[in-house]
Amino acid sequence: MYHLTRHAIELHSIDPRANRVRRYVLVLTIDPTADAPYGVTSQWGRSGWFLRGERFDAHDEDTALAHVKAILKRRKAHGYRVTRVDEGHPLARWLLDEDIPTERAVDDQPALFPLHDDTVVQTAPMQGFLFR
């Protein structure tokens, strides 16, 4: 029985002066039972919000890796930095050779605007939260 293999790379672009907190996730999926066994899923958007995405399917590994490399080069040109690479990712060494910038992942989204320390008040059920 074959199993699905996933390798992810996560990138961030953070610039508080420009109010930019962006996230980009690239996932290489290998499914030997599929017609096109190599898939590249790209997801992007503002950190803490829903991510948009698209999928690219390839019949061979070289095509899939070339697609990932092209995306990474574009993200590098736009100021993104790699924050996480799954262990055993086929492009881990390539990332070092290409000198793609890296940084430690931030656990929380940085505060771009000063927030009040007021308490959070819950309204009626299913209505969400209101800030005083």
Contacts in CASP RR format, 6 or more apart in sequence:
PFRMAT RR
TARGET T0000
AUTHOR 0000-0000-0000
METHOD contacts of the structure
MODEL  1
MYHLTRHAIELHSIDPRANRVRRYVLVLTIDPTADAPYGVTSQWGRSGWF
LRGERFDAHDEDTALAHVKAILKRRKAHGYRVTRVDEGHPLARWLLDEDI
PTERAVDDQPALFPLHDDTVVQTAPMQGFLFR
2 31 0 8 1.000
2 32 0 8 1.000
2 33 0 8 1.000
4 29 0 8 1.000
4 30 0 8 1.000
4 31 0 8 1.000
5 29 0 8 1.000
5 30 0 8 1.000
5 31 0 8 1.000
6 27 0 8 1.000
6 28 0 8 1.000
6 29 0 8 1.000
6 30 0 8 1.000
6 86 0 8 1.000
7 27 0 8 1.000
7 28 0 8 1.000
7 29 0 8 1.000
7 86 0 8 1.000
7 88 0 8 1.000
7 89 0 8 1.000
7 90 0 8 1.000
8 25 0 8 1.000
8 26 0 8 1.000
8 27 0 8 1.000
8 28 0 8 1.000
8 84 0 8 1.000
8 85 0 8 1.000
8 86 0 8 1.000
8 89 0 8 1.000
9 25 0 8 1.000
9 26 0 8 1.000
9 27 0 8 1.000
9 68 0 8 1.000
9 72 0 8 1.000
9 82 0 8 1.000
9 84 0 8 1.000
9 85 0 8 1.000
9 86 0 8 1.000
9 89 0 8 1.000
9 91 0 8 1.000
9 95 0 8 1.000
10 23 0 8 1.000
10 24 0 8 1.000
10 25 0 8 1.000
10 26 0 8 1.000
10 82 0 8 1.000
10 83 0 8 1.000
10 84 0 8 1.000
10 85 0 8 1.000
10 105 0 8 1.000
11 23 0 8 1.000
11 24 0 8 1.000
11 25 0 8 1.000
11 26 0 8 1.000
11 72 0 8 1.000
11 75 0 8 1.000
11 80 0 8 1.000
11 81 0 8 1.000
11 82 0 8 1.000
11 83 0 8 1.000
12 21 0 8 1.000
12 22 0 8 1.000
12 23 0 8 1.000
12 24 0 8 1.000
12 47 0 8 1.000
12 80 0 8 1.000
12 81 0 8 1.000
12 83 0 8 1.000
12 103 0 8 1.000
12 105 0 8 1.000
12 106 0 8 1.000
13 20 0 8 1.000
13 21 0 8 1.000
13 22 0 8 1.000
13 24 0 8 1.000
13 75 0 8 1.000
13 78 0 8 1.000
13 79 0 8 1.000
13 80 0 8 1.000
13 81 0 8 1.000
14 20 0 8 1.000
14 21 0 8 1.000
14 22 0 8 1.000
14 106 0 8 1.000
14 110 0 8 1.000
16 110 0 8 1.000
16 112 0 8 1.000
19 112 0 8 1.000
21 46 0 8 1.000
21 47 0 8 1.000
21 48 0 8 1.000
21 109 0 8 1.000
21 110 0 8 1.000
21 112 0 8 1.000
22 44 0 8 1.000
22 45 0 8 1.000
22 46 0 8 1.000
22 47 0 8 1.000
22 80 0 8 1.000
23 44 0 8 1.000
23 45 0 8 1.000
23 46 0 8 1.000
23 47 0 8 1.000
23 48 0 8 1.000
23 51 0 8 1.000
24 42 0 8 1.000
24 43 0 8 1.000
24 44 0 8 1.000
24 45 0 8 1.000
24 75 0 8 1.000
24 80 0 8 1.000
25 41 0 8 1.000
25 42 0 8 1.000
25 43 0 8 1.000
25 44 0 8 1.000
25 51 0 8 1.000
26 40 0 8 1.000
26 41 0 8 1.000
26 42 0 8 1.000
26 68 0 8 1.000
26 71 0 8 1.000
26 72 0 8 1.000
27 40 0 8 1.000
27 41 0 8 1.000
27 43 0 8 1.000
28 38 0 8 1.000
28 39 0 8 1.000
28 40 0 8 1.000
28 64 0 8 1.000
28 65 0 8 1.000
28 68 0 8 1.000
28 89 0 8 1.000
28 90 0 8 1.000
28 91 0 8 1.000
29 38 0 8 1.000
29 39 0 8 1.000
29 40 0 8 1.000
29 41 0 8 1.000
30 37 0 8 1.000
30 38 0 8 1.000
30 39 0 8 1.000
30 61 0 8 1.000
31 37 0 8 1.000
31 39 0 8 1.000
34 57 0 8 1.000
36 57 0 8 1.000
36 58 0 8 1.000
36 59 0 8 1.000
37 59 0 8 1.000
38 57 0 8 1.000
38 58 0 8 1.000
38 59 0 8 1.000
38 60 0 8 1.000
38 61 0 8 1.000
38 63 0 8 1.000
38 64 0 8 1.000
39 55 0 8 1.000
39 56 0 8 1.000
39 57 0 8 1.000
39 58 0 8 1.000
39 64 0 8 1.000
40 55 0 8 1.000
40 56 0 8 1.000
40 57 0 8 1.000
40 58 0 8 1.000
40 64 0 8 1.000
40 67 0 8 1.000
40 68 0 8 1.000
40 71 0 8 1.000
41 53 0 8 1.000
41 54 0 8 1.000
41 55 0 8 1.000
41 56 0 8 1.000
42 53 0 8 1.000
42 54 0 8 1.000
42 55 0 8 1.000
42 56 0 8 1.000
42 71 0 8 1.000
43 51 0 8 1.000
43 52 0 8 1.000
43 53 0 8 1.000
44 51 0 8 1.000
44 52 0 8 1.000
44 53 0 8 1.000
45 51 0 8 1.000
45 52 0 8 1.000
47 109 0 8 1.000
48 109 0 8 1.000
56 64 0 8 1.000
56 67 0 8 1.000
58 64 0 8 1.000
58 67 0 8 1.000
61 90 0 8 1.000
65 90 0 8 1.000
65 91 0 8 1.000
68 91 0 8 1.000
69 91 0 8 1.000
69 94 0 8 1.000
72 91 0 8 1.000
72 95 0 8 1.000
72 98 0 8 1.000
72 100 0 8 1.000
73 98 0 8 1.000
76 98 0 8 1.000
76 100 0 8 1.000
76 101 0 8 1.000
79 101 0 8 1.000
80 101 0 8 1.000
81 100 0 8 1.000
81 101 0 8 1.000
81 102 0 8 1.000
81 103 0 8 1.000
82 95 0 8 1.000
82 100 0 8 1.000
82 101 0 8 1.000
82 102 0 8 1.000
82 103 0 8 1.000
83 102 0 8 1.000
83 103 0 8 1.000
83 104 0 8 1.000
83 105 0 8 1.000
83 106 0 8 1.000
84 105 0 8 1.000
85 91 0 8 1.000
85 92 0 8 1.000
85 95 0 8 1.000
95 102 0 8 1.000
116 131 0 8 1.000
116 132 0 8 1.000
118 131 0 8 1.000
118 132 0 8 1.000
119 132 0 8 1.000
120 129 0 8 1.000
120 130 0 8 1.000
120 131 0 8 1.000
121 129 0 8 1.000
121 130 0 8 1.000
121 131 0 8 1.000
121 132 0 8 1.000
122 128 0 8 1.000
122 129 0 8 1.000
122 130 0 8 1.000
123 129 0 8 1.000
123 130 0 8 1.000
END
